[in-house]
Amino acid sequence: MVTSVIPKPSSLISKIQLEKVNQYTLFKFTNDLQNRLEELLEKKKADLLTPEEIIELESIGELDRIFTHINAMLVAGI
């Protein structure tokens, strides 16, 4: 029996970079991760995601929500 490894958002931390945007230093996806996200979203629109890709997309989406929230807090000065 083959078991799939479920990627956790924390497994993608190495695919996050810091980028200076105006006076702020924000968390951004690397180009590779951003491209993978876009590829998975296109496959989702076409209803072509495999079960593993669904899990991968959920993990990337969770990480995106986390860093979007952190970036908003940084910009707001919280």
Secondary structure, 3 states (H helix, E strand, C coil): CCCCCCCCHHHHHHHEEEEEECCEEEEEECHHHHHHHHHHHHHHHCCCCCHHHHHHHHHHHHHHHHHHHHHHHHHHCC
